[in-house]
Amino acid sequence: MRQPDHISEESIFVRTYLLTGGRTRPRHLLGLGTVLEAGPGHPGPGQAEECKQMQALCRERRRSVAELAGRLGRPVTAVKILISDLLDADALILPVADSYDSAEGGTAARPTEQLLAALSAGLRKKWPNAVSYSRAG
């Protein structure tokens, strides 16, 4: 006999609540595309198994918040809360990219005009009332 859907939804909610210790917001500002890599620290002894899984995934290669949530099958908000814990423990870190000018010989690929135009158009679409600045030229 199949159980009603609301029971399985309640169990998912309870599991998520326990997973995050009842917290509903991460301490760090993280977007879906925020990329993370494994750090030198370790998840605390009381942290969820998902924390160890996220660190192991990020040891393989850099991963985004969205990818980690998808791989774990957990809600993004819950994953962001756990990532915040791992960032505080230095178990995960936010990699810092080299600037274009500090790259070897200063010859690193720079963003194209097309990419910058697409980015600008996307930002204007999302925030149409924002002040616009253009290059003098």
N, CA, C and O atoms as a GROMACS GRO file, in nm:
protein
  548
    1MET      N    1   0.084  -0.117   0.000
    1MET     CA    2   0.000   0.000   0.000
    1MET      C    3   0.089   0.124   0.000
    1MET      O    4   0.181   0.136   0.082
    2ARG      N    5   0.063   0.215  -0.090
    2ARG     CA    6   0.141   0.337  -0.105
    2ARG      C    7   0.098   0.440  -0.001
    2ARG      O    8  -0.021   0.459   0.025
    3GLN      N    9   0.199   0.508   0.060
    3GLN     CA   10   0.169   0.610   0.158
    3GLN      C   11   0.134   0.741   0.087
    3GLN      O   12   0.182   0.765  -0.024
    4PRO      N   13   0.052   0.823   0.148
    4PRO     CA   14   0.018   0.952   0.087
    4PRO      C   15   0.142   1.038   0.065
    4PRO      O   16   0.239   1.028   0.140
    5ASP      N   17   0.137   1.124  -0.040
    5ASP     CA   18   0.250   1.210  -0.074
    5ASP      C   19   0.287   1.306   0.038
    5ASP      O   20   0.404   1.339   0.054
    6HIS      N   21   0.189   1.352   0.116
    6HIS     CA   22   0.221   1.451   0.219
    6HIS      C   23   0.312   1.393   0.328
    6HIS      O   24   0.385   1.467   0.394
    7ILE      N   25   0.308   1.261   0.347
    7ILE     CA   26   0.396   1.198   0.446
    7ILE      C   27   0.540   1.203   0.398
    7ILE      O   28   0.630   1.234   0.476
    8SER      N   29   0.564   1.174   0.271
    8SER     CA   30   0.700   1.179   0.220
    8SER      C   31   0.752   1.323   0.218
    8SER      O   32   0.870   1.346   0.243
    9GLU      N   33   0.666   1.420   0.188
    9GLU     CA   34   0.705   1.561   0.191
    9GLU      C   35   0.742   1.603   0.333
    9GLU      O   36   0.839   1.676   0.353
   10GLU      N   37   0.666   1.556   0.431
   10GLU     CA   38   0.696   1.589   0.570
   10GLU      C   39   0.829   1.529   0.613
   10GLU      O   40   0.905   1.593   0.686
   11SER      N   41   0.857   1.407   0.569
   11SER     CA   42   0.984   1.345   0.608
   11SER      C   43   1.102   1.418   0.545
   11SER      O   44   1.208   1.428   0.607
   12ILE      N   45   1.086   1.468   0.422
   12ILE     CA   46   1.192   1.546   0.358
   12ILE      C   47   1.214   1.675   0.435
   12ILE      O   48   1.329   1.715   0.458
   13PHE      N   49   1.105   1.741   0.475
   13PHE     CA   50   1.116   1.865   0.552
   13PHE      C   51   1.186   1.840   0.684
   13PHE      O   52   1.275   1.916   0.722
   14VAL      N   53   1.148   1.735   0.755
   14VAL     CA   54   1.209   1.704   0.884
   14VAL      C   55   1.357   1.672   0.865
   14VAL      O   56   1.439   1.719   0.944
   15ARG      N   57   1.392   1.594   0.764
   15ARG     CA   58   1.532   1.560   0.737
   15ARG      C   59   1.613   1.687   0.709
   15ARG      O   60   1.725   1.702   0.759
   16THR      N   61   1.558   1.778   0.629
   16THR     CA   62   1.627   1.903   0.598
   16THR      C   63   1.644   1.987   0.724
   16THR      O   64   1.750   2.047   0.744
   17TYR      N   65   1.541   1.993   0.807
   17TYR     CA   66   1.546   2.068   0.932
   17TYR      C   67   1.658   2.013   1.022
   17TYR      O   68   1.734   2.090   1.081
   18LEU      N   69   1.666   1.881   1.032
   18LEU     CA   70   1.770   1.819   1.114
   18LEU      C   71   1.910   1.840   1.053
   18LEU      O   72   2.008   1.862   1.124
   19LEU      N   73   1.915   1.833   0.922
   19LEU     CA   74   2.041   1.850   0.849
   19LEU      C   75   2.103   1.986   0.877
   19LEU      O   76   2.225   1.996   0.893
   20THR      N   77   2.022   2.088   0.884
   20THR     CA   78   2.071   2.226   0.903
   20THR      C   79   2.063   2.271   1.048
   20THR      O   80   2.096   2.386   1.078
   21GLY      N   81   2.020   2.185   1.137
   21GLY     CA   82   2.006   2.224   1.278
   21GLY      C   83   1.899   2.331   1.297
   21GLY      O   84   1.907   2.410   1.390
   22GLY      N   85   1.802   2.333   1.209
   22GLY     CA   86   1.693   2.430   1.220
   22GLY      C   87   1.724   2.566   1.160
   22GLY      O   88   1.639   2.654   1.159
   23ARG      N   89   1.845   2.583   1.110
   23ARG     CA   90   1.882   2.712   1.050
   23ARG      C   91   1.818   2.725   0.912
   23ARG      O   92   1.801   2.627   0.841
   24THR      N   93   1.782   2.846   0.877
   24THR     CA   94   1.715   2.869   0.748
   24THR      C   95   1.795   2.958   0.654
   24THR      O   96   1.758   2.974   0.538
   25ARG      N   97   1.905   3.015   0.703
   25ARG     CA   98   1.986   3.103   0.618
   25ARG      C   99   2.135   3.073   0.637
   25ARG      O  100   2.182   3.052   0.749
   26PRO      N  101   2.208   3.071   0.525
   26PRO     CA  102   2.353   3.053   0.535
   26PRO      C  103   2.420   3.179   0.589
   26PRO      O  104   2.367   3.289   0.573
   27ARG      N  105   2.535   3.165   0.651
   27ARG     CA  106   2.609   3.280   0.702
   27ARG      C  107   2.688   3.351   0.592
   27ARG      O  108   2.723   3.468   0.608
   28HIS      N  109   2.716   3.282   0.483
   28HIS     CA  110   2.792   3.339   0.372
   28HIS      C  111   2.700   3.360   0.253
   28HIS      O  112   2.608   3.282   0.229
   29LEU      N  113   2.726   3.466   0.178
   29LEU     CA  114   2.650   3.494   0.057
   29LEU      C  115   2.702   3.403  -0.054
   29LEU      O  116   2.815   3.417  -0.099
   30LEU      N  117   2.618   3.311  -0.097
   30LEU     CA  118   2.657   3.212  -0.198
   30LEU      C  119   2.554   3.210  -0.309
   30LEU      O  120   2.434   3.200  -0.283
   31GLY      N  121   2.599   3.220  -0.432
   31GLY     CA  122   2.511   3.207  -0.547
   31GLY      C  123   2.512   3.064  -0.598
   31GLY      O  124   2.594   2.983  -0.555
   32LEU      N  125   2.422   3.034  -0.688
   32LEU     CA  126   2.419   2.899  -0.745
   32LEU      C  127   2.547   2.866  -0.820
   32LEU      O  128   2.591   2.751  -0.822
   33GLY      N  129   2.608   2.967  -0.880
   33GLY     CA  130   2.729   2.946  -0.957
   33GLY      C  131   2.857   2.964  -0.879
   33GLY      O  132   2.966   2.955  -0.936
   34THR      N  133   2.848   2.989  -0.748
   34THR     CA  134   2.968   3.004  -0.666
   34THR      C  135   3.048   2.875  -0.672
   34THR      O  136   2.996   2.767  -0.646
   35VAL      N  137   3.176   2.887  -0.705
   35VAL     CA  138   3.262   2.771  -0.720
   35VAL      C  139   3.343   2.751  -0.592
   35VAL      O  140   3.392   2.847  -0.532
   36LEU      N  141   3.355   2.627  -0.553
   36LEU     CA  142   3.425   2.591  -0.429
   36LEU      C  143   3.528   2.484  -0.457
   36LEU      O  144   3.517   2.407  -0.553
   37GLU      N  145   3.630   2.481  -0.372
   37GLU     CA  146   3.726   2.371  -0.378
   37GLU      C  147   3.757   2.328  -0.235
   37GLU      O  148   3.730   2.400  -0.139
   38ALA      N  149   3.813   2.209  -0.222
   38ALA     CA  150   3.844   2.155  -0.090
   38ALA      C  151   3.955   2.237  -0.026
   38ALA      O  152   4.050   2.279  -0.092
   39GLY      N  153   3.941   2.259   0.103
   39GLY     CA  154   4.040   2.333   0.179
   39GLY      C  155   4.116   2.241   0.272
   39GLY      O  156   4.094   2.120   0.271
   40PRO      N  157   4.206   2.297   0.352
   40PRO     CA  158   4.287   2.215   0.442
   40PRO      C  159   4.213   2.166   0.567
   40PRO      O  160   4.258   2.072   0.632
   41GLY      N  161   4.100   2.230   0.600
   41GLY     CA  162   4.027   2.192   0.721
   41GLY      C  163   3.944   2.067   0.702
   41GLY      O  164   3.944   2.005   0.595
   42HIS      N  165   3.872   2.031   0.807
   42HIS     CA  166   3.788   1.911   0.803
   42HIS      C  167   3.652   1.944   0.863
   42HIS      O  168   3.642   2.029   0.951
   43PRO      N  169   3.547   1.876   0.815
   43PRO     CA  170   3.415   1.895   0.877
   43PRO      C  171   3.422   1.856   1.025
   43PRO      O  172   3.494   1.764   1.062
   44GLY      N  173   3.345   1.926   1.107
   44GLY     CA  174   3.341   1.895   1.250
   44GLY      C  175   3.278   1.760   1.276
   44GLY      O  176   3.208   1.707   1.189
   45PRO      N  177   3.300   1.704   1.394
   45PRO     CA  178   3.248   1.570   1.424
   45PRO      C  179   3.096   1.564   1.425
   45PRO      O  180   3.039   1.458   1.399
   46GLY      N  181   3.030   1.674   1.454
   46GLY     CA  182   2.883   1.673   1.460
   46GLY      C  183   2.817   1.709   1.328
   46GLY      O  184   2.694   1.715   1.321
   47GLN      N  185   2.895   1.732   1.223
   47GLN     CA  186   2.836   1.773   1.096
   47GLN      C  187   2.784   1.654   1.018
   47GLN      O  188   2.828   1.541   1.034
   48ALA      N  189   2.689   1.684   0.933
   48ALA     CA  190   2.620   1.582   0.855
   48ALA      C  191   2.714   1.510   0.758
   48ALA      O  192   2.818   1.564   0.719
   49GLU      N  193   2.677   1.391   0.722
   49GLU     CA  194   2.752   1.311   0.625
   49GLU      C  195   2.765   1.387   0.493
   49GLU      O  196   2.865   1.371   0.422
   50GLU      N  197   2.666   1.468   0.460
   50GLU     CA  198   2.670   1.546   0.336
   50GLU      C  199   2.790   1.639   0.332
   50GLU      O  200   2.842   1.668   0.225
   51CYS      N  201   2.835   1.686   0.448
   51CYS     CA  202   2.952   1.773   0.454
   51CYS      C  203   3.077   1.699   0.406
   51CYS      O  204   3.157   1.753   0.330
   52LYS      N  205   3.093   1.577   0.451
   52LYS     CA  206   3.207   1.496   0.407
   52LYS      C  207   3.198   1.467   0.258
   52LYS      O  208   3.298   1.467   0.187
   53GLN      N  209   3.075   1.441   0.210
   53GLN     CA  210   3.055   1.414   0.068
   53GLN      C  211   3.090   1.536  -0.017
   53GLN      O  212   3.152   1.524  -0.122
   54MET      N  213   3.049   1.656   0.030
   54MET     CA  214   3.079   1.778  -0.046
   54MET      C  215   3.229   1.803  -0.052
   54MET      O  216   3.281   1.842  -0.157
   55GLN      N  217   3.299   1.781   0.058
   55GLN     CA  218   3.442   1.802   0.058
   55GLN      C  219   3.511   1.702  -0.035
   55GLN      O  220   3.604   1.738  -0.107
   56ALA      N  221   3.464   1.577  -0.034
   56ALA     CA  222   3.522   1.475  -0.122
   56ALA      C  223   3.498   1.511  -0.269
   56ALA      O  224   3.587   1.496  -0.352
   57LEU      N  225   3.378   1.559  -0.302
   57LEU     CA  226   3.348   1.600  -0.439
   57LEU      C  227   3.437   1.717  -0.482
   57LEU      O  228   3.484   1.720  -0.595
   58CYS      N  229   3.460   1.810  -0.392
   58CYS     CA  230   3.542   1.927  -0.424
   58CYS      C  231   3.691   1.893  -0.428
   58CYS      O  232   3.770   1.969  -0.484
   59ARG      N  233   3.731   1.781  -0.368
   59ARG     CA  234   3.870   1.735  -0.380
   59ARG      C  235   3.896   1.685  -0.522
   59ARG      O  236   4.006   1.702  -0.575
   60GLU      N  237   3.793   1.624  -0.582
   60GLU     CA  238   3.808   1.574  -0.719
   60GLU      C  239   3.832   1.688  -0.816
   60GLU      O  240   3.921   1.680  -0.901
   61ARG      N  241   3.751   1.794  -0.803
   61ARG     CA  242   3.763   1.914  -0.885
   61ARG      C  243   3.674   2.022  -0.826
   61ARG      O  244   3.590   1.994  -0.741
   62ARG      N  245   3.692   2.143  -0.871
   62ARG     CA  246   3.608   2.253  -0.824
   62ARG      C  247   3.463   2.227  -0.864
   62ARG      O  248   3.435   2.177  -0.972
   63ARG      N  249   3.372   2.262  -0.773
   63ARG     CA  250   3.228   2.239  -0.797
   63ARG      C  251   3.150   2.363  -0.760
   63ARG      O  252   3.190   2.440  -0.672
   64SER      N  253   3.037   2.383  -0.828
   64SER     CA  254   2.949   2.495  -0.796
   64SER      C  255   2.849   2.453  -0.689
   64SER      O  256   2.827   2.334  -0.664
   65VAL      N  257   2.788   2.552  -0.626
   65VAL     CA  258   2.684   2.526  -0.526
   65VAL      C  259   2.572   2.443  -0.589
   65VAL      O  260   2.526   2.345  -0.530
   66ALA      N  261   2.529   2.483  -0.708
   66ALA     CA  262   2.420   2.411  -0.776
   66ALA      C  263   2.457   2.266  -0.803
   66ALA      O  264   2.374   2.176  -0.786
   67GLU      N  265   2.580   2.243  -0.845
   67GLU     CA  266   2.623   2.106  -0.873
   67GLU      C  267   2.626   2.022  -0.746
   67GLU      O  268   2.585   1.906  -0.746
   68LEU      N  269   2.674   2.080  -0.637
   68LEU     CA  270   2.677   2.006  -0.511
   68LEU      C  271   2.536   1.970  -0.465
   68LEU      O  272   2.511   1.858  -0.421
   69ALA      N  273   2.443   2.066  -0.475
   69ALA     CA  274   2.305   2.039  -0.435
   69ALA      C  275   2.245   1.928  -0.522
   69ALA      O  276   2.177   1.839  -0.471
   70GLY      N  277   2.272   1.934  -0.651
   70GLY     CA  278   2.221   1.831  -0.742
   70GLY      C  279   2.281   1.694  -0.715
   70GLY      O  280   2.210   1.594  -0.714
   71ARG      N  281   2.411   1.690  -0.693
   71ARG     CA  282   2.478   1.562  -0.667
   71ARG      C  283   2.430   1.498  -0.538
   71ARG      O  284   2.421   1.375  -0.528
   72LEU      N  285   2.400   1.583  -0.437
   72LEU     CA  286   2.354   1.531  -0.308
   72LEU      C  287   2.203   1.509  -0.304
   72LEU      O  288   2.153   1.438  -0.216
   73GLY      N  289   2.131   1.568  -0.398
   73GLY     CA  290   1.986   1.556  -0.398
   73GLY      C  291   1.921   1.628  -0.280
   73GLY      O  292   1.819   1.582  -0.227
   74ARG      N  293   1.979   1.739  -0.240
   74ARG     CA  294   1.930   1.817  -0.126
   74ARG      C  295   1.888   1.955  -0.174
   74ARG      O  296   1.938   2.002  -0.276
   75PRO      N  297   1.798   2.020  -0.101
   75PRO     CA  298   1.759   2.157  -0.139
   75PRO      C  299   1.878   2.252  -0.136
   75PRO      O  300   1.966   2.240  -0.050
   76VAL      N  301   1.880   2.345  -0.230
   76VAL     CA  302   1.992   2.438  -0.243
   76VAL      C  303   2.014   2.516  -0.113
   76VAL      O  304   2.129   2.534  -0.071
   77THR      N  305   1.908   2.562  -0.051
   77THR     CA  306   1.923   2.641   0.071
   77THR      C  307   1.992   2.559   0.180
   77THR      O  308   2.080   2.611   0.250
   78ALA      N  309   1.954   2.435   0.196
   78ALA     CA  310   2.017   2.349   0.296
   78ALA      C  311   2.165   2.329   0.264
   78ALA      O  312   2.249   2.331   0.354
   79VAL      N  313   2.197   2.308   0.137
   79VAL     CA  314   2.336   2.289   0.095
   79VAL      C  315   2.417   2.416   0.122
   79VAL      O  316   2.532   2.408   0.165
   80LYS      N  317   2.358   2.532   0.096
   80LYS     CA  318   2.428   2.659   0.124
   80LYS      C  319   2.460   2.672   0.273
   80LYS      O  320   2.567   2.722   0.309
   81ILE      N  321   2.370   2.630   0.358
   81ILE     CA  322   2.393   2.636   0.503
   81ILE      C  323   2.509   2.544   0.541
   81ILE      O  324   2.595   2.583   0.620
   82LEU      N  325   2.511   2.425   0.485
   82LEU     CA  326   2.621   2.331   0.513
   82LEU      C  327   2.753   2.382   0.457
   82LEU      O  328   2.858   2.368   0.519
   83ILE      N  329   2.748   2.442   0.338
   83ILE     CA  330   2.869   2.500   0.279
   83ILE      C  331   2.922   2.610   0.369
   83ILE      O  332   3.043   2.622   0.388
   84SER      N  333   2.834   2.692   0.424
   84SER     CA  334   2.877   2.798   0.517
   84SER      C  335   2.953   2.739   0.634
   84SER      O  336   3.056   2.793   0.676
   85ASP      N  337   2.903   2.629   0.687
   85ASP     CA  338   2.973   2.560   0.797
   85ASP      C  339   3.112   2.514   0.753
   85ASP      O  340   3.210   2.529   0.826
   86LEU      N  341   3.118   2.458   0.632
   86LEU     CA  342   3.246   2.408   0.581
   86LEU      C  343   3.343   2.522   0.550
   86LEU      O  344   3.464   2.506   0.568
   87LEU      N  345   3.292   2.636   0.505
   87LEU     CA  346   3.378   2.752   0.483
   87LEU      C  347   3.436   2.801   0.616
   87LEU      O  348   3.553   2.836   0.623
   88ASP      N  349   3.352   2.803   0.720
   88ASP     CA  350   3.399   2.846   0.852
   88ASP      C  351   3.507   2.753   0.907
   88ASP      O  352   3.595   2.796   0.980
   89ALA      N  353   3.500   2.624   0.871
   89ALA     CA  354   3.597   2.525   0.918
   89ALA      C  355   3.716   2.511   0.824
   89ALA      O  356   3.804   2.428   0.847
   90ASP      N  357   3.721   2.592   0.718
   90ASP     CA  358   3.825   2.583   0.613
   90ASP      C  359   3.827   2.448   0.544
   90ASP      O  360   3.927   2.410   0.484
   91ALA      N  361   3.717   2.374   0.551
   91ALA     CA  362   3.706   2.246   0.481
   91ALA      C  363   3.677   2.270   0.333
   91ALA      O  364   3.712   2.187   0.249
   92LEU      N  365   3.612   2.382   0.302
   92LEU     CA  366   3.592   2.428   0.165
   92LEU      C  367   3.642   2.571   0.159
   92LEU      O  368   3.636   2.644   0.258
   93ILE      N  369   3.692   2.610   0.043
   93ILE     CA  370   3.737   2.747   0.023
   93ILE      C  371   3.685   2.800  -0.109
   93ILE      O  372   3.650   2.724  -0.199
   94LEU      N  373   3.681   2.930  -0.119
   94LEU     CA  374   3.644   2.997  -0.244
   94LEU      C  375   3.775   3.030  -0.315
   94LEU      O  376   3.850   3.115  -0.269
   95PRO      N  377   3.803   2.963  -0.427
   95PRO     CA  378   3.929   2.989  -0.496
   95PRO      C  379   3.932   3.131  -0.551
   95PRO      O  380   3.830   3.183  -0.596
   96VAL      N  381   4.048   3.192  -0.547
   96VAL     CA  382   4.064   3.327  -0.599
   96VAL      C  383   4.139   3.317  -0.731
   96VAL      O  384   4.248   3.261  -0.738
   97ALA      N  385   4.078   3.371  -0.834
   97ALA     CA  386   4.140   3.368  -0.966
   97ALA      C  387   4.244   3.479  -0.976
   97ALA      O  388   4.229   3.585  -0.916
   98ASP      N  389   4.350   3.453  -1.050
   98ASP     CA  390   4.452   3.556  -1.074
   98ASP      C  391   4.391   3.666  -1.158
   98ASP      O  392   4.305   3.641  -1.243
   99SER      N  393   4.435   3.787  -1.136
   99SER     CA  394   4.388   3.897  -1.220
   99SER      C  395   4.451   3.882  -1.358
   99SER      O  396   4.549   3.809  -1.373
  100TYR      N  397   4.396   3.948  -1.457
  100TYR     CA  398   4.449   3.937  -1.593
  100TYR      C  399   4.592   3.989  -1.601
  100TYR      O  400   4.675   3.931  -1.670
  101ASP      N  401   4.622   4.098  -1.530
  101ASP     CA  402   4.754   4.159  -1.539
  101ASP      C  403   4.859   4.079  -1.465
  101ASP      O  404   4.977   4.087  -1.500
  102SER      N  405   4.821   4.001  -1.364
  102SER     CA  406   4.921   3.926  -1.288
  102SER      C  407   4.952   3.791  -1.352
  102SER      O  408   5.039   3.719  -1.305
  103ALA      N  409   4.879   3.758  -1.458
  103ALA     CA  410   4.905   3.631  -1.526
  103ALA      C  411   5.045   3.635  -1.587
  103ALA      O  412   5.099   3.742  -1.614
  104GLU      N  413   5.100   3.520  -1.607
  104GLU     CA  414   5.236   3.509  -1.659
  104GLU      C  415   5.251   3.590  -1.787
  104GLU      O  416   5.189   3.559  -1.889
  105GLY      N  417   5.333   3.692  -1.781
  105GLY     CA  418   5.357   3.774  -1.899
  105GLY      C  419   5.242   3.866  -1.934
  105GLY      O  420   5.251   3.940  -2.033
  106GLY      N  421   5.133   3.866  -1.857
  106GLY     CA  422   5.020   3.953  -1.886
  106GLY      C  423   4.944   3.915  -2.012
  106GLY      O  424   4.874   3.999  -2.068
  107THR      N  425   4.958   3.789  -2.059
  107THR     CA  426   4.896   3.748  -2.184
  107THR      C  427   4.775   3.659  -2.164
  107THR      O  428   4.732   3.592  -2.257
  108ALA      N  429   4.719   3.657  -2.045
  108ALA     CA  430   4.602   3.572  -2.020
  108ALA      C  431   4.485   3.621  -2.104
  108ALA      O  432   4.473   3.740  -2.132
  109ALA      N  433   4.400   3.529  -2.143
  109ALA     CA  434   4.284   3.565  -2.224
  109ALA      C  435   4.195   3.662  -2.146
  109ALA      O  436   4.159   3.638  -2.031
  110ARG      N  437   4.162   3.771  -2.211
  110ARG     CA  438   4.075   3.871  -2.150
  110ARG      C  439   3.933   3.848  -2.202
  110ARG      O  440   3.915   3.788  -2.308
  111PRO      N  441   3.833   3.896  -2.127
  111PRO     CA  442   3.696   3.880  -2.177
  111PRO      C  443   3.678   3.955  -2.308
  111PRO      O  444   3.730   4.064  -2.327
  112THR      N  445   3.603   3.894  -2.398
  112THR     CA  446   3.579   3.956  -2.528
  112THR      C  447   3.475   4.066  -2.515
  112THR      O  448   3.399   4.071  -2.418
  113GLU      N  449   3.473   4.154  -2.615
  113GLU     CA  450   3.371   4.260  -2.619
  113GLU      C  451   3.231   4.197  -2.622
  113GLU      O  452   3.138   4.249  -2.561
  114GLN      N  453   3.218   4.086  -2.695
  114GLN     CA  454   3.089   4.017  -2.705
  114GLN      C  455   3.044   3.966  -2.568
  114GLN      O  456   2.927   3.979  -2.533
  115LEU      N  457   3.135   3.907  -2.492
  115LEU     CA  458   3.102   3.857  -2.359
  115LEU      C  459   3.061   3.973  -2.268
  115LEU      O  460   2.962   3.963  -2.195
  116LEU      N  461   3.137   4.082  -2.272
  116LEU     CA  462   3.104   4.197  -2.188
  116LEU      C  463   2.970   4.258  -2.226
  116LEU      O  464   2.895   4.301  -2.139
  117ALA      N  465   2.940   4.263  -2.356
  117ALA     CA  466   2.812   4.316  -2.401
  117ALA      C  467   2.697   4.227  -2.355
  117ALA      O  468   2.593   4.276  -2.313
  118ALA      N  469   2.717   4.095  -2.362
  118ALA     CA  470   2.613   4.002  -2.317
  118ALA      C  471   2.592   4.014  -2.166
  118ALA      O  472   2.478   4.012  -2.119
  119LEU      N  473   2.700   4.028  -2.092
  119LEU     CA  474   2.691   4.045  -1.947
  119LEU      C  475   2.616   4.174  -1.914
  119LEU      O  476   2.528   4.176  -1.828
  120SER      N  477   2.651   4.281  -1.982
  120SER     CA  478   2.586   4.410  -1.961
  120SER      C  479   2.436   4.401  -1.991
  120SER      O  480   2.354   4.454  -1.916
  121ALA      N  481   2.401   4.335  -2.102
  121ALA     CA  482   2.260   4.321  -2.139
  121ALA      C  483   2.185   4.239  -2.034
  121ALA      O  484   2.071   4.271  -2.000
  122GLY      N  485   2.247   4.135  -1.985
  122GLY     CA  486   2.183   4.053  -1.882
  122GLY      C  487   2.160   4.130  -1.753
  122GLY      O  488   2.056   4.116  -1.690
  123LEU      N  489   2.258   4.210  -1.714
  123LEU     CA  490   2.244   4.291  -1.593
  123LEU      C  491   2.134   4.396  -1.611
  123LEU      O  492   2.055   4.420  -1.520
  124ARG      N  493   2.131   4.459  -1.729
  124ARG     CA  494   2.025   4.560  -1.754
  124ARG      C  495   1.887   4.495  -1.752
  124ARG      O  496   1.791   4.556  -1.705
  125LYS      N  497   1.877   4.374  -1.802
  125LYS     CA  498   1.748   4.304  -1.804
  125LYS      C  499   1.704   4.272  -1.661
  125LYS      O  500   1.586   4.286  -1.627
  126LYS      N  501   1.798   4.229  -1.577
  126LYS     CA  502   1.764   4.193  -1.440
  126LYS      C  503   1.735   4.316  -1.355
  126LYS      O  504   1.645   4.315  -1.272
  127TRP      N  505   1.812   4.423  -1.376
  127TRP     CA  506   1.794   4.546  -1.298
  127TRP      C  507   1.778   4.664  -1.393
  127TRP      O  508   1.872   4.741  -1.412
  128PRO      N  509   1.660   4.680  -1.454
  128PRO     CA  510   1.640   4.784  -1.555
  128PRO      C  511   1.652   4.926  -1.501
  128PRO      O  512   1.680   5.018  -1.578
  129ASN      N  513   1.633   4.946  -1.372
  129ASN     CA  514   1.638   5.081  -1.316
  129ASN      C  515   1.774   5.119  -1.262
  129ASN      O  516   1.790   5.228  -1.205
  130ALA      N  517   1.873   5.033  -1.278
  130ALA     CA  518   2.006   5.061  -1.226
  130ALA      C  519   2.072   5.169  -1.312
  130ALA      O  520   2.041   5.184  -1.430
  131VAL      N  521   2.161   5.242  -1.252
  131VAL     CA  522   2.234   5.346  -1.323
  131VAL      C  523   2.332   5.281  -1.419
  131VAL      O  524   2.399   5.184  -1.384
  132SER      N  525   2.340   5.334  -1.538
  132SER     CA  526   2.428   5.279  -1.640
  132SER      C  527   2.550   5.369  -1.659
  132SER      O  528   2.537   5.491  -1.667
  133TYR      N  529   2.667   5.307  -1.667
  133TYR     CA  530   2.791   5.379  -1.695
  133TYR      C  531   2.847   5.324  -1.825
  133TYR      O  532   2.841   5.204  -1.849
  134SER      N  533   2.900   5.410  -1.908
  134SER     CA  534   2.961   5.362  -2.032
  134SER      C  535   3.103   5.415  -2.042
  134SER      O  536   3.139   5.514  -1.977
  135ARG      N  537   3.182   5.348  -2.123
  135ARG     CA  538   3.318   5.390  -2.147
  135ARG      C  539   3.321   5.514  -2.235
  135ARG      O  540   3.249   5.522  -2.334
  136ALA      N  541   3.401   5.608  -2.199
  136ALA     CA  542   3.418   5.725  -2.286
  136ALA      C  543   3.509   5.684  -2.401
  136ALA      O  544   3.612   5.620  -2.378
  137GLY      N  545   3.473   5.720  -2.522
  137GLY     CA  546   3.564   5.678  -2.627
  137GLY      C  547   3.524   5.712  -2.759
  137GLY      O  548   3.595   5.680  -2.855
   0.00000   0.00000   0.00000
